[in-house]
Amino acid sequence: RLVTATTTVGGQLEVHGGRTAASFFFPLGASARVRRIEKRVEALFNWNIADTEGIQIQRYGQGGQYLPHYDYFDGVAPPLRGEGPRRQRVATLLMYLSMPAKGGDTHFLERGLRFAPVPGDGVFFSYDHPSPETRTLHEGCVVEEGEKWVVNVWFRERLEA
């Protein structure tokens, strides 16, 4: 079910030359395994999974990468799952499922931090407003040998209760 990964530009999904991966978004509660992961995310972050984009799996093959980018929406945020109010992304959880033989680090350029894609590890970072001031510019470095599998969860602004 993997398809060419897209990015959101001006509220529309587009294939972006700087992101060479295949991905798939699981519908909320798509399976028992997906629901177990969703429940763990909810418990760990005290965040309703309905206020996230859900779970996306991505595969970066040899040569795959994601050039430097921010995860927040630059401009108008699209509605979550295509409906309701427009809510900005406010945090990212990136979980590593596999480790390529060479390359594939996640690099935070402004902070000088690098994370190797070690299976079972993850990176969480938040950005309280859509601005470079958040210093969350990061890249998925080139997978030089092998492949890298990751899971993303993007958290959106919560609706007021």
Sequence and secondary structure as in RCSB ss.txt:
>XXXX:A:sequence
RLVTATTTVGGQLEVHGGRTAASFFFPLGASARVRRIEKRVEALFNWNIADTEGIQIQRYGQGGQYLPHYDYFDG
VAPPLRGEGPRRQRVATLLMYLSMPAKGGDTHFLERGLRFAPVPGDGVFFSYDHPSPETRTLHEGCVVEEGEKWV
VNVWFRERLEA
>XXXX:A:secstr
  EE  EEETTEEE  TTB  EEEE  TT SHHHHHHHHHHHHHHT  GGGEEEEEEEEE TT  EEEE SS SS
S  BGGGSSSB  EEEEEEEE    SEE  EEETTTTEEE   TT EEEEE SSSSGGG   EEE  EEES EEE
EEEEEE     
